[in-house]
Amino acid sequence: MSDSDPNFVVYSIGANGPVFPDEKLPSLPPIPHGSVVVIEGRREPAWRYSMALNRLHGSAAFAVAIFDIQLGAVVVKSHNPAYHEGQVFDFQLPA
């Protein structure tokens, strides 16, 4: 894996209906060491993304990004100097 071509892991936090703060997040997917985890969830509230980011703290990921349909994957947290907050990857969700 090179810094310009990271291994992306998608963490989908979407729910099928209204979601409340006491509703548990889905289990984390397998996260290989050095991956960039992309959190995605259509129309999910901001606090749910924050909960997912908190859950990923201490994982094997080098960085965590949020999926933005217009931009791609936007890095919001990094534990590796190869990635920085605000960095954007040209990324599309798998079909």
NORWOHU-V877850 format. One record per helix or strand. SS is the DSSP state (H for helix, E for strand). FROM is the first residue (numbers start at 1). TO is the last residue. If there is no record, write none. Layout:
# NORWOHU-V877850
SS,FROM,TO
SS,FROM,TO
This chain:
# NORWOHU-V877850
E,2,2
E,5,5
E,8,12
E,36,40
H,46,56
E,63,68
E,72,78
E,88,89
